[in-house]
Amino acid sequence: MNKTVNINLAGIFFHIDEDAYLKLQRYLDAIKRSFTDSQGRSEIIADIEARIAELFNEHLQNDKQVVSSKLIDQVITIMGQPEDYLVDEEIFEDEPQAKQAQRPSKKLFRDTDNSYIGGVSSGLGHYLSIDAVWLRLFWILLALGSGGTFIFIYLLFWILVPEAKTTADKLIMKGEAVNISNIEKKIKTGFDNVAESVKNVDYEKYGNKVKSSSKTFFDSIGEILMFCLTLFAKFIGIILIIIGVTTLISLIIALFTVGVTDIINIPGMDFIKVANAASVPIWLISVLVFFLVAIPFFFLFYLGLKILINNLKSIGNIAKYSLLGIWMVSILGLVIIGVVQANEKAFDANTANTQTINVKSDDTLYLKMQGESRYSKVLNKISYGSGYKLVYDEKDQQQIYNTNVRLIVKSTKDSLAYVNVTKNANGKSYQIAKDRAAAIDYDFKLENNQLLLNGYLTTDSKNKYRDQKVEVELYLPEGTILYADENTYTYHRNSSYYNDILKNDYENHYLEIITNDIKCLDCNEKQLKIDIDVQTDSTGVTIDNKGIKINSEDSALQIDNKGIKGESKNIRVNINDEGVEIKSKNN
């Protein structure tokens, strides 16, 4: 059974075996004797003790483990031995001989000793072996070229990358072994001189590696390949960071744009609210979408940092599992909202109303669509079925306004004309859809044989937008004369599905209603046909910005902005604004 001792090393509490304690004490005493006359002795000793404490923490899994003699030997091997320690054979004959420790890999730290802002560029310069001046210029160019995105990336580096505070951190930052010799050198010569000397040592070391007979050709090739793979991995890490940060910034802007504007009720959000079938707050949908997309891209960004920074601080399991939980809740919430949205349009219902109007056979009916100046100065500003807008009625109540009105003209053998208005809407149940259809406001009126149909429909905004539409079927007795205004064009479609007899482009004409059809009474259906027999081999054709000219031996045709002129052996034809002139050459 071994006795243990409690010690405080560099402000950290350790349990240590008694034999290991004596060995550590002899080692520290030998170090102190080596630096008796050295400048900065106390700083050197303090940094050495801090490094030993750091090595203890790396090897001990918890604070209840005891520092053993074997661990002391490992620490001495890493730290190296002072000169007095090597010659004191009587006291230290059982100690291990110093072995050349393997150089540790570089780790990324912020170099605040040579910083302008946070030491990020200087630290990256040490890590990538690039002059910090170039990196600072690189940051400036990227910050200007990305519209400020890389300023956010710089701030993340500043927050997540640890500062090189201790001498050990500063040596690791340069890729130097943290041992007695290097700590002494760092304290005595200062960081700038150490940086230059470490740089020189690097060149000497790699030169020796090439010259060393112990290194084979294949070992060198392997190191080159590993370097290339590491460089490629760092490049991938940078790409992941850029993608993650860009996406996160875009999502944050979108969240504040949509979510916050909904909370403070900025004009324009009413359109989204009216179309929101589930009546879920817009800010809540925005937050759920934000977490759904942002969390995966955050981990993508974090992965890029892990690839780029070896000693990156972990966000911890609590944070990881919390983000995973929030992400799953976001998915579940959006699925529920989607189901509710779809359910709001599950049923389609309509209400119909038929009204007789005083129009008989042989009467002339003038048909026109009318608008409402309070809602739209131009009747067809919103084309048929293209959407909706929010308006206010004479009582300042918010209304949904759209022009989803279809006109259908049909013939009837009844003595009087009649109008059938069918209102249609969607809902999560048949009854709700029917009630919503019945809530549609639509009207028409007959004044002096002029039928004025509303070219729009309205409904209270509380009813939400659920594909409300109106079909107006106008039944006219056979023999009735119909004159449809040109503004009816966008409201009717001559379709066999609807049995609409009003043909397109028949507006502004007098039309007689016949059985399931119409007959135009004032359409100019007479056509003048001129046949000119032109021989291909003797024809001259000219086409330019003035018009078209066709000349042959016995005929000619000219078409330009003045009209049409045709001439043959026996006849001359001239068609222009003044009319049609036909003359025979024989007269």
Disulfide bonds with the S-S distance in Angstrom:
Cys520-Cys523 1.76
